[in-house]
Amino acid sequence: MPRTGSPTYSFILCTKNGGKRLLACLDHIERLRAPDDMELLLVDNGSTDGESFEALNAFAARVRFAGRVLRTFVPGNSAGRNVALAHATGEVQMFIDDDCYVDPGFVEAWGAVFAQHDIGYASGMIVRFDPGHSMLGCNEHEREVRIERGRFVRRGFIQGSNMAFRRECLQAVGRFDERFGAGTPFAGEEWDLALRASRLGWAGGYFPQPRVAHDHGRADADARERLLFYDYGAGAVYAKNTFSRAGVTVFRQYVRDLKGLRPDAPRHAMLRRGYVDFVARRAA
């Protein structure tokens, strides 16, 4: 059943060499309509620009929220998020990327979603900051979609640029797999976590009310290379979860995904290669 009462919140942001978009991201966080005691966990993933770590500290010192700056030099966004999760205490734990700008009502919207729906994980709306940019990495659909517990979560359904989890769900599922995510060979850490959550009996969903604008800066032509990186990571996520108790279902979905791509296309090759490379690494 949906929960009642006012939840507590953890807002988690990881960055590495965030630049001007990080500063804009922080400005939007400062304008959030959210409780002053919201837990704000800012993680520097080993920035080398001489600016990002300092910007996080300056922001945490001035912002009205309970800000805390953490740091890790372990490569990958998953490692940064796991550092934050070791300290997070909020009942609703929200994640965005450092090139995303939250709407002022972002926290209120996530609070309403988790109060009204019996879910463990969810993704929110991700609009293009620039309408001329690629739709890759965005989701502008207006309709809510729910995934029942135990069902297969299709790739791309949950995206790290705007996602949230119930604390109990993360406690049950565990941390992000640090073999996946930006800064590692394989994309797909949020998808892997959602697959694990569903297998453990958590329902999920997509809800358009919590909204961010994604300033990824990629035109359609630039997005093609990124798409191949996602395909390679997807193959690896399929491979990892083939070894789970839902392995037959996962492998069938992998085959179906392959059949949806031209056999001679680069995307088909990258999906296969990601699967094979992960299996090889696992065997090693």
Secondary structure as GFF3:
##gff-version 3
##sequence-region A 1 284
A	DSSP	beta_strand	9	15	.	.	.	ID=ss1
A	DSSP	alpha_helix	19	30	.	.	.	ID=ss2
A	DSSP	beta_strand	39	44	.	.	.	ID=ss3
A	DSSP	alpha_helix	52	62	.	.	.	ID=ss4
A	DSSP	beta_strand	66	71	.	.	.	ID=ss5
A	DSSP	alpha_helix	77	85	.	.	.	ID=ss6
A	DSSP	beta_strand	92	96	.	.	.	ID=ss7
A	DSSP	beta_strand	100	102	.	.	.	ID=ss8
A	DSSP	alpha_helix	106	116	.	.	.	ID=ss9
A	DSSP	beta_strand	121	128	.	.	.	ID=ss10
A	DSSP	beta_strand	145	147	.	.	.	ID=ss11
A	DSSP	beta_strand	162	166	.	.	.	ID=ss12
A	DSSP	alpha_helix	167	173	.	.	.	ID=ss13
A	DSSP	alpha_helix	189	199	.	.	.	ID=ss14
A	DSSP	beta_strand	204	214	.	.	.	ID=ss15
A	DSSP	alpha_helix	220	242	.	.	.	ID=ss16
A	DSSP	alpha_helix	247	259	.	.	.	ID=ss17
A	DSSP	alpha_helix	266	283	.	.	.	ID=ss18
###
